[in-house]
Amino acid sequence: MKRKTFIHTILGGAAAPLFFPFLGYLLPQTNKRYLRPPGAKKENEFINACIGCGSCASVCPNKCIELYGLEGGISNIATPKINARAKGCILCMACTNACPTGALKKIESTKKGKASVRMGKAYIATDICYSYAGRTCGVCYRACPLPGLALSVDLYEVPKVNLKHCVGCGLCENACIHMPQAIRIIPDAELEMRNAG
Amino acid sequence: MKKFKELPIGKKLLYLSLATRISVLLLISFFAAMNIFLNYKSGYNSARLVSLSSGPLAGGLYWMMDGFLSLFGNSATILQSSGGMTWSIRIFGFPFTDPVAAMSFFIKNRSFETGFFLGLAVPVTLAAVFGRVFCSYICPASLLFFFTSRIRRLIEPYFFLPRISLSSGFAWGMLFGGLLTAYFFGHGIWTLILPYFAMGQVIFHGIAFGTISAVMLSIIFYALLDLFLGQQFTCRYVCPTGRLLGFIGKRAFVSVRRDPASCLPKCNSCAEVCPMGVSPRMDETVNCTLCGECMVICPGNCLKPGQRDTTKNISDRILKELITFKQKTQNTLKETAEEK
C-alpha cells in the first residue's frame, strides 16, 4: 500500500461521518421540547454526557421514558424524553440509579430526594381550566405527588402552582381532563432558554 | 444429525458464534421489553389481574417471570439492575462499555465516570486475549451481515458483483471523523455510523414503543453495502469499533493457528472464504475474529484455534516454509523410492 493512498483513505473515512449531520436538515423535525428524566443535568451538559444506551428507558416501570429517533435533530438521537401528556413520571428514581454515565444524577427515592427533582414547571391555562370557570374539577390536584406543596387548591378546587416546589413530573398534565390540556409542564431546558433571552 | 461433540472444530465455532449472537439479540430484546413487565409489576402486582386486563398469555408470562425472579428477591429490583444495549449494557449491576462510547464520552466531557469506565475492563481484556471476537460472537449487526454475505455467495454466479477493497485507514478515518462529529453534534451520530448501535435502537423502538425508528435506514444502507460492494464490507472497512478492537488484539494470545505440515500447496481457499479478508495461509492473524469459516473450508484440515504464531519476521516465516517444503519433498521421494 502506498503511503499517499493510505493517507487519502484516512481522510476519506474521516470526511464521511461529517456528512451525517446534514441528514438532520433533510428530515422533518419538531421544535417541541419534551421533558428529560428526573435528575437530568442542564440541557447542554446532559447532551454531552448521555451516550444513548437506553438503560433509563428499559428500567422505567411507568413506561414513560421514550428515546428520540431522528425527529429531534442529530444531537438528540437516542437520548431519553418524557411526553408528559402521554405519560408522566412517577418519581420512582429507577432511571437515575440505572444511568451509567452520570447524565442523570443519582437521587434517592425518599421524600426529600423526590422533592429535589427539577424537570420543569407547571403552568395553568386559566381561560380553559374547568375549575377557573366555576366547575369543580380538581383532577390535577389529586394527581400531584406533592399536593399542598406544589399544587394547592382554592374555592371550587381552583389549582394554583407553587413554582418553588413544583418538580415538573407531568402527572397533572397527564391527568387533566380538558382537551387540550389546561395544565402544561414547560421543560427546564425551555425555561432556561426563555430566561437567557 | 451429528452430535455437537463429534463436529469438527470449525463448525463448532461457527454454530457457537451464531448461538451467542442470537442470544445477545434476545438479551437486547428482553431489556427493551423489560419495562412492560415492570409496568405490570408496579401497576397490578398480580398475575390474575394481568391476565384479566391483557389476556391469558400476558398473565401466564407475568406469572412465570415473577415466580422465577421472586426466588431471588424482589423481582422489580433484580430486573432494574440490568439494562441497556450493545453500546453500554449492565447485567446484574455489572457494566460493559463499548470502547468507542468511552472515547466519545471522554473527549466530550474530559472526566471519568467510575462505573462507566470500569465497564471497559472485560471488552478490552477479551480483545487483548482473543482478538476481534466481539465481531463474530457478540455484535448483532454482524449476524445480519453473515446472512447478507450468504445471500451474496448464492447470487454471485448470476450477477456481476464487484469486490472492492479499501485500506484499513478508512475505518481509522471513520473513527476520528466520528469522534470529531460527536464532539460537535452529540453522541447520537454514532447510531448512523455503527450498525450494531443502530440495530439496538431499532429493536428498542420496535419492542418498547411499537414504532419503526428512522435509524433503520442506516442498517439498510450498510446491508446494501455488504451485498453489493464485497463480502462483509462494513465489518472489514467501515466499522470503527472493529478496527479499534483489531488494533487492541493485534498481539492476541489466541488466534487461528496453521499447521504447516498438512497445509496443501497452491490452495487459497481459506483466504477466499475469510469474511475479514485475512489470509491464514500466510499466518496472518491480525483482524481474525475466530469465526471458524476457514477451519470448515480447509481441505487439509490444518487450521485450528490455538496460541498465536509469534514468529514475526517474514524471513523466519519463509525459512519455516522452506524447511517444511524440504521435509515434504523428502517424504515424497522416500515414498516413490519405496514404491520402486
Interface residues (C-beta under 8 A of the other chain):
Chain A: M1 T5 F6 I7 T9 I10 L11 G12 G13 A14 A15 A16 P17 L18 F20 P21 L23 L27 I47 N48 A49 C50 I51 G52 C53 G54 S55 C56 A57 S58 V59 C60 P61 N62 K63 E66 L67 Y68 G69 L70 E71 I74 S75 N76 I77 A78 T79 I90 C92 A94 N97 A98 P100 T101 G102
Chain B: F31 A32 M34 N35 I36 L38 N39 K41 S42 A76 L79 Q80 G83 G84 M85 W87 S88 I89 R90 P95 T97 A101 S104 F105 K108 N109 E113 G115 F116 G119 L166 S167 G169 F170 A171 W172 G173 M174 L175 F176 G177 G178 L180 T181 F184 F185 G186 H187 G188 I189 W190 T191 L192 I193 F197 G200 Q201 F204 H205 A208 F209 T211 S213 A214 V215
